[in-house]
């Protein structure tokens, strides 16, 4: 009788010990997961600051463009430069706002697979943003210089300076090479889906923070599988 009671008590104690260990492991796993997710959020903060700066740049380009083309409606070159700056400023500000919204709405309380999908969409948007708003600076610096020049007194009969044509020619070549390089990188990424190439790249690729966050999520997923 006493032996049977001791065995029952031993089983009960063993079961209780096992439950305590499981609870302890769950708590440790939750703490580790939260620390890693904090690092994921930390990797995205520089992106948010950078996109905020891009939005301000877009607003500045809009102001410059409007100021230029409204003052020079009788000068075709300055009118075109002002309208181009106006349009490019809108695109720059909108793309920055979209990237901020995507990054801010990533739900780190969701399952890891869902976070990974959100992060992949953010990276694709960021790469598109960099190619649409970053690479064109091969030529966009010229309209900016022209736009500032258009704020002062301008002789409508003056021709287009040679340096503008030369700079635009060089810029167009650089822009086309940049886009070709980016398209090649995206094509290779589709064939070999490595983490570093996911979403494609551009020359001015600043998506390292997103990729570091993705690697952190990979580590969490690996822990969960193990």
N, C-alpha and C positions, 0 to 999 in steps of 0.2 A: 504493500500500500504506500509506504513512504517512498519507495523507489519510483513508483509511478508518478507520485506528486512531484518528486525532484525533476523527473524527465519533463513533465509538463511545464514546470517553472523554468527549466533550462530552455525549452523551446520558445516560451513566451519572452524570456529575456533576450534570446538570440534574435527573435523577430523584431523586438523593440530596438535592439542595437542596429539591425539592418535598416529599419525605417529611419532611425536617426542619421545613419550614414548617407542614405539617399537624400534626406532633407538637406544635410550639410553639403552634399555634392551639388544639389540644385541651387542652393544659395551661392556657392562659390562660382558656379557656371553663370548665374545671373549677374554677379558682380563683374566677372571677366567680360561677359557680353556687353555690359553697360560701359565698361572702360573702353572697349574697342569701338563701340558706337560713338562714344565721345570723341575718339580720334577721327572717326569718319566725318563727324560734323566739323571738327577742327580743320580737316583737309579742305573743306568746302568754303571756309570763311574767306581765304584770299580770293577765291573766285568771285564771291559776292562783292567784295571791295573793288575788285577790278571791273566788274560789270557796272557798279555804281559810277565809277570813273568814266567808263565808256558812255553811259547815259548822259553824263554831264558834257562829255565831248560832243555827243550828238546834238544836244541842245545848243551848244556853242556854235556848231556848224550851221544849224538852222538860223540862228540870229545873224551870223555873218552872211549867209546866203541871201536872206531876205533883205538885209541892209544893202548888199551889193546890187541885186537885180532891180530893186525898187528905185535906186538912184541912177541906174544906167540903162534904162529901157531903150535908149537910142544908140547904144553901143553894143553891137551883137556879141562880141567876145565876152564882155563883162556880164551881159545879160545871161548868156549861156553858162558862164562860170558860176554866177549867183544861183541860177536855177539848179544846176548840178549839185552845188553845196547844200542847197535847201533839201533836195530829194535824198542825198546821201546822209544828211543829218537825221532825217526822219527814220531811214532804215537803220542807222547806227543806234539810235535811241530805242527803237522798237525791239531790235534783236537783243539789246542789253536787258530790256525789261522782261522779255520772254525768258531769257536765261535765268534771271533772278527769280522769277516766279517758279520755274521748274525746280531750281535748286532749293528754294525756300519751302516748297511743298513736298519734298522727299520725306516720307513718313518712316522714321527710324524705329518706330514701335511695331512696324509690320514684320511679317516673316522675312528671313534673309533673302529668299529667292525673289520676293516682291521688291525689296530694296535694290537688289542687283539689277532688276529690270528697269526700275526708275533711274538708276545711275547710268545704265547703258543709254537710255533715251536722252538723259542730260548731256552725256558725252557727244552723242550724234548732233544734238542741237548746238553744242559749243563749237564743234568742228565746223559746222555750217556757218555759224556766226563769225568764226575766225576767217573763213574763206571769203565771206561776203563783205565783212566790214574791216578785216585786217589787211588781206592781200591787196585790195585796191589802192592802198596807200602808196604803192609804186607810182601811181599817177595822181592821186588825190591831193598830194602836197602842192602840186602846181595850181589847181583851182583855188586852194587856200591862199597862196601867195597873191594870185590875181585878185581874189576877193578882197584882201586887205588893201591892195592897190586901188581897187574900185571905190574905196571909201573916201579917197581924196579927189583932187581935181584931175580930170582925165581929158585928154584931147581926143575927141571922137574921130578925127582924121588920122590919128597915129596908127600905124600898122602893128601887126603882131610881132613882138620881139623874137629873134631867132632862137634864143635860149628856151623859149616855151615849146617850140616845135621839136627841138632836139630832146628836151627833157621828156615830153610826152611820148616820143618815139622810143626812147630807152625804157620808159616806164611801162609801155604796152608790152614790150618784149619780156621784161621782168615779170609782169603780171601773168602773161600766158605761160611762161616757164613754171611759175609758182603753182598755177592751177593744174598744169600737166603733171607736176610732181605729186600734188595732192591727190589727183585722180588715180595715178599709178599706185600710191600708197593704199588708197581705199580698195582698189582692185586686188592688190596682194592680200589685204586684210580679209577680203571675202574668201580667198582661196586658202589662206592659213590663218584661222581665227585665233591669234595669240592675243593676250591681254594688252600688250603694249601698242598693238596696231588697231585695236578695236575702235571702230568709229572713224578710222582714217586720221590723217594728219595734215597740217599745213606748215609752211615754213615758220610762221609765228605761233606755233602751237603752244598754248599755255595751259593745256589740260592735264598737266602732271598731277595736280591736286586731286582731280577726279579719278585718275588712274591709281593713285595711292589709296584713295578711299575704296576703290574696287578691290584692290589687293587685300585690304583689311577685311572687307566683306567675304572674300574668298577664304581667309583664315577662319572666320566665324563659321562659315558653312562647313569647312573641313572638320572643325571641332564638333559640330552637331552630327556630322556623319559618323565620326569616331565614337 
